Amino acid sequence: MRHRKAGRQLRRTSEQKLALMRSLASSLIERGAIETTEAKAKELRPFVERLITKARSGTLHDRRLLGRHIQKRETADKLFKEIGPRYTTRAGGYTRILKTGHRKGDGAEMARIELIGG
């Protein structure tokens, strides 16, 4: 039974799901927008928005907390120097999910998740 189990399982263990979220978040921060399945995009949104909220303050403690999830130094620097300051006046909602239709191979619902221009 899945009582009180929040979030989607995505047919992965918790470690695999965390690794997937970290990878997708890094790609989104580097590129500004990525295309993935709708379920993965909906799971990625709160994960990335928490990272951006921490990047807004820019303290050393927040930088170390982000180091757990963002492994590349260049990506973390971009998050703190470009993306964080861009959203200082915004209260939340830093990403947008746009549905793009079905994937040809298996018919999965696809979506594009992108950072909103601040």
Rosetta constraint file for C-alpha pairs under 8 A:
AtomPair CA 7 CA 43 HARMONIC 7.06 0.50
AtomPair CA 8 CA 39 HARMONIC 7.55 0.50
AtomPair CA 8 CA 43 HARMONIC 7.06 0.50
AtomPair CA 9 CA 13 HARMONIC 7.61 0.50
AtomPair CA 9 CA 17 HARMONIC 7.73 0.50
AtomPair CA 10 CA 17 HARMONIC 7.37 0.50
AtomPair CA 10 CA 39 HARMONIC 7.74 0.50
AtomPair CA 10 CA 40 HARMONIC 7.60 0.50
AtomPair CA 12 CA 16 HARMONIC 5.70 0.50
AtomPair CA 12 CA 17 HARMONIC 5.77 0.50
AtomPair CA 13 CA 17 HARMONIC 6.12 0.50
AtomPair CA 14 CA 18 HARMONIC 6.16 0.50
AtomPair CA 15 CA 19 HARMONIC 6.24 0.50
AtomPair CA 16 CA 20 HARMONIC 6.13 0.50
AtomPair CA 17 CA 21 HARMONIC 6.18 0.50
AtomPair CA 18 CA 22 HARMONIC 6.17 0.50
AtomPair CA 19 CA 23 HARMONIC 6.17 0.50
AtomPair CA 20 CA 24 HARMONIC 6.10 0.50
AtomPair CA 21 CA 25 HARMONIC 5.90 0.50
AtomPair CA 21 CA 43 HARMONIC 7.96 0.50
AtomPair CA 21 CA 44 HARMONIC 6.13 0.50
AtomPair CA 21 CA 47 HARMONIC 7.31 0.50
AtomPair CA 22 CA 26 HARMONIC 6.16 0.50
AtomPair CA 22 CA 69 HARMONIC 5.53 0.50
AtomPair CA 22 CA 70 HARMONIC 6.60 0.50
AtomPair CA 23 CA 27 HARMONIC 6.29 0.50
AtomPair CA 24 CA 28 HARMONIC 6.10 0.50
AtomPair CA 24 CA 44 HARMONIC 7.31 0.50
AtomPair CA 25 CA 29 HARMONIC 6.14 0.50
AtomPair CA 25 CA 44 HARMONIC 7.01 0.50
AtomPair CA 25 CA 47 HARMONIC 7.65 0.50
AtomPair CA 25 CA 48 HARMONIC 5.96 0.50
AtomPair CA 25 CA 70 HARMONIC 7.85 0.50
AtomPair CA 26 CA 30 HARMONIC 6.10 0.50
AtomPair CA 26 CA 70 HARMONIC 6.28 0.50
AtomPair CA 26 CA 75 HARMONIC 6.75 0.50
AtomPair CA 27 CA 31 HARMONIC 5.97 0.50
AtomPair CA 27 CA 32 HARMONIC 7.84 0.50
AtomPair CA 27 CA 33 HARMONIC 7.98 0.50
AtomPair CA 27 CA 34 HARMONIC 7.16 0.50
AtomPair CA 28 CA 32 HARMONIC 5.15 0.50
AtomPair CA 28 CA 33 HARMONIC 5.33 0.50
AtomPair CA 28 CA 34 HARMONIC 5.84 0.50
AtomPair CA 28 CA 113 HARMONIC 7.88 0.50
AtomPair CA 28 CA 114 HARMONIC 7.13 0.50
AtomPair CA 28 CA 115 HARMONIC 7.83 0.50
AtomPair CA 29 CA 33 HARMONIC 7.79 0.50
AtomPair CA 29 CA 75 HARMONIC 6.77 0.50
AtomPair CA 29 CA 78 HARMONIC 7.73 0.50
AtomPair CA 29 CA 79 HARMONIC 6.86 0.50
AtomPair CA 30 CA 75 HARMONIC 6.12 0.50
AtomPair CA 30 CA 78 HARMONIC 7.75 0.50
AtomPair CA 32 CA 114 HARMONIC 5.76 0.50
AtomPair CA 32 CA 115 HARMONIC 5.67 0.50
AtomPair CA 33 CA 112 HARMONIC 6.88 0.50
AtomPair CA 33 CA 113 HARMONIC 5.61 0.50
AtomPair CA 33 CA 114 HARMONIC 4.01 0.50
AtomPair CA 33 CA 115 HARMONIC 6.41 0.50
AtomPair CA 34 CA 112 HARMONIC 5.71 0.50
AtomPair CA 34 CA 113 HARMONIC 5.66 0.50
AtomPair CA 34 CA 114 HARMONIC 6.52 0.50
AtomPair CA 35 CA 110 HARMONIC 7.05 0.50
AtomPair CA 35 CA 111 HARMONIC 5.74 0.50
AtomPair CA 35 CA 112 HARMONIC 4.30 0.50
AtomPair CA 35 CA 113 HARMONIC 6.36 0.50
AtomPair CA 36 CA 40 HARMONIC 6.59 0.50
AtomPair CA 36 CA 41 HARMONIC 6.38 0.50
AtomPair CA 36 CA 110 HARMONIC 5.75 0.50
AtomPair CA 36 CA 111 HARMONIC 5.65 0.50
AtomPair CA 36 CA 112 HARMONIC 6.35 0.50
AtomPair CA 36 CA 113 HARMONIC 7.77 0.50
AtomPair CA 37 CA 41 HARMONIC 6.23 0.50
AtomPair CA 37 CA 108 HARMONIC 6.73 0.50
AtomPair CA 37 CA 109 HARMONIC 5.78 0.50
AtomPair CA 37 CA 110 HARMONIC 4.28 0.50
AtomPair CA 37 CA 111 HARMONIC 5.58 0.50
AtomPair CA 38 CA 42 HARMONIC 6.17 0.50
AtomPair CA 38 CA 99 HARMONIC 7.19 0.50
AtomPair CA 38 CA 109 HARMONIC 5.64 0.50
AtomPair CA 38 CA 110 HARMONIC 5.12 0.50
AtomPair CA 38 CA 111 HARMONIC 4.88 0.50
AtomPair CA 38 CA 112 HARMONIC 7.96 0.50
AtomPair CA 39 CA 43 HARMONIC 6.31 0.50
AtomPair CA 40 CA 44 HARMONIC 5.99 0.50
AtomPair CA 41 CA 45 HARMONIC 6.21 0.50
AtomPair CA 41 CA 97 HARMONIC 7.10 0.50
AtomPair CA 41 CA 111 HARMONIC 6.79 0.50
AtomPair CA 41 CA 112 HARMONIC 7.48 0.50
AtomPair CA 41 CA 113 HARMONIC 6.21 0.50
AtomPair CA 42 CA 46 HARMONIC 7.79 0.50
AtomPair CA 42 CA 97 HARMONIC 7.76 0.50
AtomPair CA 43 CA 47 HARMONIC 7.10 0.50
AtomPair CA 44 CA 48 HARMONIC 6.12 0.50
AtomPair CA 45 CA 49 HARMONIC 6.12 0.50
AtomPair CA 45 CA 95 HARMONIC 6.69 0.50
AtomPair CA 45 CA 113 HARMONIC 7.98 0.50
AtomPair CA 46 CA 50 HARMONIC 6.16 0.50
AtomPair CA 47 CA 51 HARMONIC 6.67 0.50
AtomPair CA 48 CA 52 HARMONIC 6.27 0.50
AtomPair CA 49 CA 53 HARMONIC 6.13 0.50
AtomPair CA 49 CA 92 HARMONIC 7.50 0.50
AtomPair CA 49 CA 93 HARMONIC 7.23 0.50
AtomPair CA 49 CA 94 HARMONIC 6.33 0.50
AtomPair CA 49 CA 95 HARMONIC 7.37 0.50
AtomPair CA 50 CA 54 HARMONIC 6.38 0.50
AtomPair CA 51 CA 55 HARMONIC 6.24 0.50
AtomPair CA 51 CA 66 HARMONIC 6.64 0.50
AtomPair CA 52 CA 56 HARMONIC 6.26 0.50
AtomPair CA 52 CA 79 HARMONIC 7.16 0.50
AtomPair CA 52 CA 83 HARMONIC 7.26 0.50
AtomPair CA 52 CA 84 HARMONIC 5.88 0.50
AtomPair CA 52 CA 94 HARMONIC 7.83 0.50
AtomPair CA 53 CA 57 HARMONIC 7.37 0.50
AtomPair CA 53 CA 84 HARMONIC 7.31 0.50
AtomPair CA 53 CA 92 HARMONIC 7.83 0.50
AtomPair CA 54 CA 58 HARMONIC 6.85 0.50
AtomPair CA 54 CA 62 HARMONIC 5.66 0.50
AtomPair CA 54 CA 63 HARMONIC 7.82 0.50
AtomPair CA 54 CA 66 HARMONIC 7.64 0.50
AtomPair CA 54 CA 84 HARMONIC 7.99 0.50
AtomPair CA 55 CA 62 HARMONIC 6.84 0.50
AtomPair CA 55 CA 63 HARMONIC 7.25 0.50
AtomPair CA 55 CA 79 HARMONIC 6.35 0.50
AtomPair CA 55 CA 80 HARMONIC 5.14 0.50
AtomPair CA 55 CA 83 HARMONIC 7.72 0.50
AtomPair CA 55 CA 84 HARMONIC 4.85 0.50
AtomPair CA 55 CA 85 HARMONIC 7.94 0.50
AtomPair CA 56 CA 80 HARMONIC 7.09 0.50
AtomPair CA 56 CA 84 HARMONIC 4.25 0.50
AtomPair CA 56 CA 85 HARMONIC 5.85 0.50
AtomPair CA 56 CA 87 HARMONIC 6.97 0.50
AtomPair CA 56 CA 88 HARMONIC 5.97 0.50
AtomPair CA 57 CA 62 HARMONIC 7.53 0.50
AtomPair CA 57 CA 84 HARMONIC 7.65 0.50
AtomPair CA 58 CA 62 HARMONIC 6.28 0.50
AtomPair CA 58 CA 63 HARMONIC 6.60 0.50
AtomPair CA 58 CA 80 HARMONIC 6.26 0.50
AtomPair CA 58 CA 84 HARMONIC 7.74 0.50
AtomPair CA 59 CA 63 HARMONIC 6.27 0.50
AtomPair CA 60 CA 64 HARMONIC 6.25 0.50
AtomPair CA 61 CA 65 HARMONIC 6.23 0.50
AtomPair CA 62 CA 66 HARMONIC 6.13 0.50
AtomPair CA 63 CA 67 HARMONIC 6.22 0.50
AtomPair CA 63 CA 76 HARMONIC 7.96 0.50
AtomPair CA 64 CA 68 HARMONIC 7.08 0.50
AtomPair CA 65 CA 69 HARMONIC 7.74 0.50
AtomPair CA 66 CA 70 HARMONIC 5.92 0.50
AtomPair CA 66 CA 76 HARMONIC 7.52 0.50
AtomPair CA 67 CA 71 HARMONIC 6.01 0.50
AtomPair CA 67 CA 76 HARMONIC 7.47 0.50
AtomPair CA 70 CA 75 HARMONIC 7.02 0.50
AtomPair CA 70 CA 76 HARMONIC 6.14 0.50
AtomPair CA 71 CA 75 HARMONIC 7.88 0.50
AtomPair CA 71 CA 76 HARMONIC 7.63 0.50
AtomPair CA 72 CA 76 HARMONIC 6.40 0.50
AtomPair CA 73 CA 77 HARMONIC 6.11 0.50
AtomPair CA 74 CA 78 HARMONIC 6.15 0.50
AtomPair CA 75 CA 79 HARMONIC 6.22 0.50
AtomPair CA 76 CA 80 HARMONIC 6.32 0.50
AtomPair CA 77 CA 81 HARMONIC 5.83 0.50
AtomPair CA 77 CA 82 HARMONIC 7.99 0.50
AtomPair CA 78 CA 82 HARMONIC 5.34 0.50
AtomPair CA 78 CA 83 HARMONIC 6.57 0.50
AtomPair CA 79 CA 83 HARMONIC 4.90 0.50
AtomPair CA 79 CA 84 HARMONIC 5.83 0.50
AtomPair CA 80 CA 84 HARMONIC 5.19 0.50
AtomPair CA 80 CA 85 HARMONIC 7.24 0.50
AtomPair CA 81 CA 85 HARMONIC 6.66 0.50
AtomPair CA 82 CA 86 HARMONIC 6.35 0.50
AtomPair CA 83 CA 87 HARMONIC 6.83 0.50
AtomPair CA 84 CA 88 HARMONIC 6.71 0.50
AtomPair CA 86 CA 117 HARMONIC 7.97 0.50
AtomPair CA 86 CA 118 HARMONIC 5.28 0.50
AtomPair CA 87 CA 91 HARMONIC 7.99 0.50
AtomPair CA 87 CA 94 HARMONIC 7.50 0.50
AtomPair CA 87 CA 118 HARMONIC 5.54 0.50
AtomPair CA 90 CA 94 HARMONIC 7.99 0.50
AtomPair CA 90 CA 118 HARMONIC 7.63 0.50
AtomPair CA 94 CA 115 HARMONIC 5.85 0.50
AtomPair CA 94 CA 116 HARMONIC 5.55 0.50
AtomPair CA 95 CA 113 HARMONIC 6.72 0.50
AtomPair CA 95 CA 114 HARMONIC 5.52 0.50
AtomPair CA 95 CA 115 HARMONIC 4.46 0.50
AtomPair CA 95 CA 116 HARMONIC 5.36 0.50
AtomPair CA 96 CA 113 HARMONIC 5.59 0.50
AtomPair CA 96 CA 114 HARMONIC 5.38 0.50
AtomPair CA 96 CA 115 HARMONIC 6.32 0.50
AtomPair CA 96 CA 116 HARMONIC 6.35 0.50
AtomPair CA 97 CA 111 HARMONIC 6.45 0.50
AtomPair CA 97 CA 112 HARMONIC 5.63 0.50
AtomPair CA 97 CA 113 HARMONIC 4.45 0.50
AtomPair CA 97 CA 114 HARMONIC 6.63 0.50
AtomPair CA 98 CA 111 HARMONIC 5.43 0.50
AtomPair CA 98 CA 112 HARMONIC 5.09 0.50
AtomPair CA 98 CA 113 HARMONIC 6.38 0.50
AtomPair CA 99 CA 109 HARMONIC 7.62 0.50
AtomPair CA 99 CA 110 HARMONIC 6.12 0.50
AtomPair CA 99 CA 111 HARMONIC 4.20 0.50
AtomPair CA 99 CA 112 HARMONIC 6.28 0.50
AtomPair CA 100 CA 109 HARMONIC 7.62 0.50
AtomPair CA 100 CA 110 HARMONIC 5.46 0.50
AtomPair CA 100 CA 111 HARMONIC 5.05 0.50
AtomPair CA 100 CA 112 HARMONIC 6.67 0.50
AtomPair CA 101 CA 109 HARMONIC 5.82 0.50
AtomPair CA 101 CA 110 HARMONIC 5.55 0.50
AtomPair CA 101 CA 111 HARMONIC 7.25 0.50
AtomPair CA 102 CA 107 HARMONIC 4.98 0.50
AtomPair CA 102 CA 108 HARMONIC 5.32 0.50
AtomPair CA 102 CA 109 HARMONIC 4.66 0.50
AtomPair CA 102 CA 110 HARMONIC 5.62 0.50
AtomPair CA 103 CA 107 HARMONIC 4.74 0.50
AtomPair CA 103 CA 108 HARMONIC 5.20 0.50
AtomPair CA 103 CA 109 HARMONIC 6.43 0.50
AtomPair CA 103 CA 110 HARMONIC 6.26 0.50
AtomPair CA 104 CA 108 HARMONIC 7.95 0.50
